[in-house]
């Protein structure tokens, strides 16, 4: 009479451990990519808030007839986001160019925003 062997063979166990290891590494790699994407998104959000603050400051300073003059500047935050701006007088107000810089997933990125502020 033949007996059936119960359980797994050594090779089956090794294959199972290898597949589990590959799956674990893939999950860890995906988590790393997710964390980097969230970090880059947070930097972009901080840069957008910086651009809004610069725009509000420019609107406050250039909203009167006396304030319709050329202006420009540059600033960098402690977390590495930066903004530069240029204000150019026009017949009815000032044209505003704001450029923000922030770190994306792969490299430093810059975005430019145009606006116009009417002088009274």
Backbone bond lengths (Angstrom), bond angles and torsions (degrees), N, CA, C in turn:
res aa  C-N    CA-C-N  psi(-1)  N-CA   C-N-CA  omega(-1)  CA-C   N-CA-C  phi
1 X - - - 1.419 - - 1.524 110.27 -
2 X 1.349 116.73 133.70 1.460 121.89 -178.37 1.524 109.97 -89.40
3 X 1.354 114.36 141.39 1.461 118.83 176.96 1.525 109.18 -100.87
4 X 1.326 116.93 142.53 1.464 121.71 175.25 1.526 107.94 -88.52
5 X 1.330 114.70 134.19 1.470 119.10 175.37 1.523 108.57 -84.65
6 X 1.309 115.60 127.20 1.457 120.61 178.45 1.527 109.30 -94.48
7 X 1.349 117.46 150.40 1.460 121.04 176.36 1.515 112.16 103.39
8 X 1.330 114.51 -166.23 1.459 122.11 -176.53 1.513 109.64 -109.66
9 X 1.316 114.74 152.11 1.468 118.46 174.54 1.527 108.02 -84.41
10 X 1.293 117.38 168.29 1.463 122.85 -179.50 1.515 111.22 -61.25
11 X 1.305 118.56 -42.81 1.453 122.01 -178.42 1.533 110.76 -65.60
12 X 1.321 117.84 -38.18 1.464 120.58 177.04 1.527 111.05 -64.10
13 X 1.306 116.73 -39.83 1.464 121.28 177.69 1.516 111.76 -64.62
14 X 1.347 117.01 -42.58 1.466 121.00 179.18 1.532 111.14 -64.68
15 X 1.310 116.72 -41.17 1.469 120.39 178.86 1.525 109.95 -64.51
16 X 1.313 117.79 -42.07 1.461 121.42 178.82 1.527 111.02 -62.66
17 X 1.325 117.60 -42.25 1.466 121.17 179.30 1.525 110.38 -65.69
18 X 1.338 118.30 -40.67 1.464 122.09 178.75 1.528 110.92 -63.14
19 X 1.327 117.20 -44.67 1.462 120.54 179.16 1.530 111.46 -64.69
20 X 1.315 117.09 -39.28 1.452 121.02 177.15 1.531 110.52 -63.47
21 X 1.332 116.79 -41.53 1.466 120.91 178.34 1.522 112.03 -63.79
22 X 1.327 117.14 -42.58 1.471 121.01 178.45 1.522 110.21 -63.52
23 X 1.306 117.26 -43.24 1.466 121.11 178.10 1.521 112.57 -62.15
24 X 1.320 116.40 -40.68 1.465 121.05 179.17 1.520 110.71 -65.42
25 X 1.343 117.83 -42.86 1.466 121.24 178.22 1.532 110.90 -63.81
26 X 1.316 117.45 -40.11 1.467 120.50 178.43 1.522 110.70 -63.73
27 X 1.309 117.53 -42.01 1.464 120.88 178.83 1.525 110.93 -64.60
28 X 1.323 117.72 -40.81 1.464 121.57 179.03 1.525 110.78 -65.46
29 X 1.319 117.09 -39.45 1.463 121.14 178.58 1.519 110.60 -64.92
30 X 1.309 117.91 -42.08 1.459 121.75 177.58 1.508 112.02 -64.00
31 X 1.305 117.49 -38.28 1.457 121.48 178.56 1.527 110.48 -65.61
32 X 1.335 117.27 -40.49 1.463 121.67 178.27 1.525 110.78 -61.89
33 X 1.320 117.02 -44.62 1.453 120.88 178.81 1.525 110.55 -62.49
34 X 1.314 117.38 -40.88 1.462 121.45 178.08 1.515 112.25 -62.59
35 X 1.317 116.73 -42.45 1.464 120.92 179.41 1.522 110.52 -64.68
36 X 1.339 117.15 -42.39 1.472 119.94 178.48 1.523 111.24 -64.88
37 X 1.333 118.09 -37.80 1.464 121.14 178.96 1.522 111.01 -65.88
38 X 1.323 117.16 -41.02 1.465 120.76 177.99 1.518 110.02 -64.80
39 X 1.315 118.35 -41.18 1.466 122.35 178.67 1.527 110.79 -62.68
40 X 1.341 116.92 -43.88 1.461 120.65 178.59 1.526 110.43 -65.32
41 X 1.311 117.98 -38.32 1.459 121.46 177.29 1.518 111.95 -64.45
42 X 1.312 116.64 -38.76 1.465 120.58 177.80 1.531 110.35 -65.27
43 X 1.334 117.65 -39.13 1.465 121.13 177.62 1.529 110.34 -64.42
44 X 1.326 117.47 -41.28 1.466 121.12 178.26 1.526 110.69 -64.16
45 X 1.322 117.41 -38.96 1.470 121.20 178.31 1.532 110.63 -66.31
46 X 1.337 117.32 -41.36 1.467 120.31 177.07 1.526 110.33 -62.86
47 X 1.344 117.17 -39.83 1.470 121.20 178.20 1.520 110.77 -64.40
48 X 1.323 117.78 -38.88 1.472 121.18 177.82 1.527 110.75 -64.83
49 X 1.330 116.99 -41.11 1.471 120.02 177.51 1.525 110.74 -65.42
50 X 1.329 117.21 -37.75 1.460 121.28 177.44 1.527 109.86 -63.66
51 X 1.326 117.65 -43.87 1.470 121.39 178.39 1.523 110.57 -61.71
52 X 1.323 117.76 -40.53 1.464 121.48 178.55 1.527 110.76 -64.62
53 X 1.324 117.58 -40.32 1.463 121.08 179.00 1.525 110.79 -65.51
54 X 1.338 116.87 -42.06 1.466 120.78 178.05 1.524 109.80 -63.91
55 X 1.336 117.09 -43.89 1.467 121.00 -179.90 1.529 110.83 -62.66
56 X 1.321 117.80 -41.75 1.470 121.25 178.73 1.528 110.38 -63.80
57 X 1.312 117.43 -40.70 1.460 121.45 178.08 1.525 110.29 -63.66
58 X 1.326 116.55 -43.75 1.468 120.25 179.67 1.526 110.14 -64.54
59 X 1.337 117.57 -43.64 1.470 120.37 178.04 1.523 110.88 -58.82
60 X 1.322 116.94 -41.68 1.459 120.67 -179.95 1.517 112.84 -65.65
61 X 1.318 117.26 -38.91 1.462 120.93 -177.25 1.520 113.48 -82.09
62 X 1.326 118.05 -26.68 1.465 120.61 -172.07 1.521 113.31 -113.64
63 X 1.323 118.31 18.15 1.460 120.10 -176.57 1.530 112.47 -89.26
64 X 1.299 118.84 -6.24 1.461 121.52 179.18 1.532 109.21 -106.31
65 X 1.338 118.41 160.29 1.466 120.24 179.37 1.521 112.66 -58.79
66 X 1.328 117.32 -34.36 1.468 120.26 179.48 1.531 111.48 -70.29
67 X 1.332 116.12 -24.28 1.458 120.67 -176.45 1.511 115.07 -88.91
68 X 1.343 117.67 1.86 1.467 120.81 -178.37 1.520 110.16 -82.09
69 X 1.308 116.22 66.25 1.458 122.06 -178.79 1.519 109.72 -125.96
70 X 1.312 115.34 165.30 1.466 120.71 177.73 1.525 108.96 -67.66
71 X 1.320 114.94 147.25 1.463 120.27 -177.46 1.525 107.55 -157.02
72 X 1.298 116.41 163.09 1.456 120.84 176.30 1.507 109.61 -173.21
73 X 1.311 116.12 165.79 1.449 119.26 179.26 1.509 111.56 178.38
74 X 1.324 114.36 -179.33 1.454 121.56 -178.55 1.520 108.06 -152.30
75 X 1.322 116.42 143.50 1.461 120.43 177.27 1.523 109.15 -147.03
76 X 1.313 116.54 153.14 1.462 122.60 176.35 1.518 107.95 -135.18
77 X 1.334 116.29 136.23 1.463 120.59 179.51 1.519 110.20 -85.37
78 X 1.316 115.70 168.90 1.463 120.77 178.32 1.527 111.92 -65.99
79 X 1.334 117.51 -24.74 1.464 120.70 -179.07 1.529 112.65 -90.80
80 X 1.340 117.58 2.62 1.466 120.56 172.74 1.511 116.33 102.19
81 X 1.331 118.86 -8.04 1.452 119.54 176.12 1.524 107.82 -77.21
82 X 1.317 115.80 148.18 1.455 119.40 -179.63 1.507 111.43 -138.53
83 X 1.329 115.62 160.98 1.456 120.95 177.68 1.518 108.19 -144.13
84 X 1.324 114.96 141.12 1.454 120.66 170.43 1.514 106.86 -129.10
85 X 1.330 116.63 152.17 1.451 119.42 -177.35 1.516 109.79 -144.44
86 X 1.336 113.12 153.76 1.460 121.66 177.60 1.518 107.23 -137.82
87 X 1.318 116.18 128.87 1.456 122.62 179.27 1.526 106.96 -115.56
88 X 1.344 115.76 124.10 1.461 121.77 -177.49 1.524 109.07 -120.73
89 X 1.344 117.27 123.29 1.465 119.45 178.61 1.525 111.87 -62.66
90 X 1.336 114.36 145.39 1.457 123.33 178.29 1.526 106.05 -131.53
91 X 1.312 118.25 175.59 1.468 120.33 -177.67 1.529 112.71 -63.99
92 X 1.313 118.38 -33.36 1.462 121.02 -176.40 1.527 113.40 -111.21
93 X 1.285 118.07 -1.71 1.460 120.27 -177.20 1.520 111.14 174.71
94 X 1.320 115.48 -143.36 1.459 120.43 178.83 1.531 109.64 -131.81
95 X 1.322 115.65 137.40 1.462 121.24 173.43 1.521 107.36 -88.16
96 X 1.314 116.99 136.40 1.460 122.07 -174.62 1.525 109.24 -121.62
97 X 1.322 116.68 128.94 1.466 122.45 172.69 1.518 107.33 -119.32
98 X 1.324 115.88 120.90 1.465 121.55 177.46 1.523 107.28 -118.12
99 X 1.323 117.04 128.38 1.460 122.17 176.44 1.522 108.12 -117.68
100 X 1.329 116.55 124.59 1.463 120.79 177.74 1.524 108.79 -108.82
101 X 1.331 115.26 146.12 1.466 122.23 179.17 1.527 108.52 -122.36
102 X 1.327 115.04 136.76 1.463 119.52 178.42 1.519 108.66 -154.82
103 X 1.318 115.85 162.86 1.465 122.48 -179.16 1.523 108.76 -87.92
104 X 1.346 116.33 122.89 1.465 120.43 175.43 1.526 108.50 -98.67
105 X 1.327 117.50 -167.62 1.471 120.61 -178.95 1.521 112.53 -58.78
106 X 1.327 117.62 -40.80 1.461 120.01 -172.94 1.518 114.53 -106.04
107 X 1.322 117.95 -33.01 1.460 119.47 -174.37 1.523 110.38 -160.29
108 X 1.323 114.60 178.65 1.461 120.81 174.45 1.528 108.14 -67.09
109 X 1.318 117.31 138.07 1.454 121.81 -177.67 1.521 108.72 -127.13
110 X 1.330 116.74 148.03 1.463 121.73 177.58 1.521 109.13 -128.32
111 X 1.315 115.42 139.79 1.461 122.29 177.13 1.520 107.54 -128.95
112 X 1.332 116.56 136.35 1.463 121.35 179.37 1.520 110.55 -109.89
113 X 1.325 115.20 143.56 1.458 122.36 -179.31 1.529 108.36 -129.50
114 X 1.317 116.30 129.82 1.465 121.41 176.83 1.521 108.91 -104.07
115 X 1.340 116.09 144.85 1.454 120.99 176.07 1.513 108.46 -150.89
116 X 1.307 115.92 171.83 1.464 121.74 177.70 1.521 107.58 -138.68
117 X 1.336 116.44 133.79 1.460 121.72 177.30 1.524 107.43 -117.70
118 X 1.328 115.05 121.96 1.460 120.79 -179.47 1.524 109.31 -79.07
119 X 1.316 115.67 136.77 1.461 120.15 175.58 1.527 108.44 -95.71
120 X 1.302 116.66 140.93 1.473 119.90 -179.56 1.497 110.74 -90.76
